[in-house]
Amino acid sequence: MKKLLHIIATPRTEESRTLQVSQVFLKVFTEKHTDWVVEELDLSNEQLPFLTAKRVDGKYVLLGGKDLYGELKEAWQEIVAHIERFKSADAYLISTPMWNFSIPYSLKHYLDVILQPKYLFRYTAAGVEGLVKNKSMVVITSRGGDYTSPKMHGADFQEPYLRFVFGFIGITDITFINAQPMDMGETLQAQKIKEAQARAKELALQL
Ligand SMILES: Cc1cc2nc3c(=O)[nH]c(=O)nc-3n(C[C@H](O)[C@H](O)[C@H](O)COP(=O)(O)O)c2cc1C
């Protein structure tokens, strides 16, 4: 069985606009791909390890080309478990609202935990090399405002950031579905959710 890791970065459940789109994607995807399982990682219910001074020391040990040892290795157990869980997936679905023009802190915290040298990337003479290869990702977002017009592009730090950060570790096959605007009137919201759900269905059938 192949695994789709569904990373959820909204604390809202039934009320979530993002998840209303993701649920359509998952329904069609699982109906079509019966050889795939979906594993859920709900970041709002996850006790992510804090990056204490000791844990950050570990990052510099790895950046220096050495392996973790002794107390540092112990302090990194939870970090390594999260990295291994991430790497065990064959593809990813991220469900995230826009928060303050970017991503919610739970998702940033998760990225700070898993993006580690030797595990997800390494520096070589030729530059950085992402170590997560041949994996694809779908990112479903929802936003209160509308960032589709060229004059609003500069305020969208969410899609460019996620594309860059995942590209950095080797994931470049990324498709975004952005439901927007969600907070500029109920009629528009209902219409844009429907449009995003139609795209999600189409994408799940294409994959
Ligand atoms: C803390 C917080 C910050 C937000 N910041 C933005 C923002 O910068 N730009 C925007 O367009 N919408 C912003 N919103 C609105 C959400 O992106 C929007 O309501 C989204 O649909 C919520 O998704 P959800 O229902 O899946 O949680 C913010 C909402 C919250 C709760």
The ligand as an ORCA input file, in Angstrom:
! r2SCAN-3c Opt
* xyz 0 1
  C      -5.356     34.051     12.970
  C      -5.955     34.281     11.600
  C      -5.242     35.029     10.672
  C      -5.753     35.243      9.384
  N      -5.016     35.956      8.497
  C      -5.472     36.125      7.226
  C      -4.693     36.819      6.261
  O      -3.592     37.297      6.494
  N      -5.214     36.973      5.023
  C      -6.432     36.452      4.671
  O      -6.833     36.595      3.518
  N      -7.178     35.775      5.566
  C      -6.739     35.607      6.828
  N      -7.486     34.906      7.742
  C      -8.771     34.317      7.301
  C      -8.635     32.823      6.953
  O      -7.568     32.610      6.057
  C      -9.914     32.322      6.292
  O     -11.040     32.613      7.079
  C      -9.831     30.821      6.029
  O     -10.883     30.428      5.184
  C      -9.892     29.993      7.311
  O      -9.728     28.645      6.984
  P     -10.333     27.469      7.887
  O     -11.813     27.685      7.965
  O      -9.994     26.221      7.164
  O      -9.652     27.539      9.209
  C      -7.007     34.700      9.028
  C      -7.731     33.960      9.989
  C      -7.210     33.745     11.250
  C      -8.002     32.929     12.254
*
